[in-house]
Amino acid sequence: MTSLPSTVVAVSGGVTALGWVIGFFVWILVLVWIYNIAKRKGRHAVGWLILGLFFSLITLIVVALLPSKLTTERYGAR
């Protein structure tokens, strides 16, 4: 059995680390997006942000589809 050269192992480990870093930054961008959408729609932005920490993409979809609380209160929707 032959072992892989150390450069191949280092490169594959580097790609994995880079993937984690990119994934982390995408996660942070999604959280910022959730916060901004919730705040713009008059929702409790910090509560949605906390929910987004655990269910980021689902939370983003739900908060984006919710109607604006400011608009529904203005027109008396119950």
N, C-alpha and C positions, 0 to 999 in steps of 0.2 A: 504494500500500500504506500503510495507516495503522498507526501503532504504538500499543501499549497504553499507557494512562496509567501513570505510575510507581506509583500507589497499587495498581493491580491486580498489578503485578509484585512489589511489596513484600509484599502479602498472600499471594500464592501461594508466595513464598519463605519466608515466615513459617510457613505451614502445613507445608511440607516440613521445616523445621527442627524444628517442634513434633513432627512424626511421628518424626523421628530421636531426639529426646529421650525420647519415650514408649516407643519401641522399645528404647532403651538401658536404661531403667528396668525394663521387662518382662524383658529379658535378665538383668539383675542379680537380679531376683526369682526367675527360674527357676534361676539358679546357687545362690542361697541355699537354695532348695527342694531341689535336688539334694544339696547338702551336708548338710542336715538329715536327709533320708531315708536317705542312706548312713550317716551317723553313728548314727542310730537302729537301723538294721539290722545294725550291727557291721561294716560294710564300711569300706574305706580311703577316708575322706571326701575327702581332698585329691586322691587319684588320680581319683576320680569327678568332682571339681570341675574338674580340668585337662581331663579328657575332655569335660566339659560346656562348656568354653570354645569348643570347636570344633564339637561336635554337640549343642547344648543340648536340643532337644526329644526327639531320639532317646535321649540319655543319660537324660533324665528318665523316659521311658517304661520303659527297660530297668531302671534302678535301682528304680523303683516296682514292677516285676513280679518282681524277684528275691526269693527267700525270705530271711528273716532268718538271718544267719550264726550268731547266738547260739542260735536255736531248733534249727537243723539240727545243730549241734555237741552240744547237750544231749541230743538223742534218738539220736545216733550214726549219723546218715545219712552215707553215704559217696559 
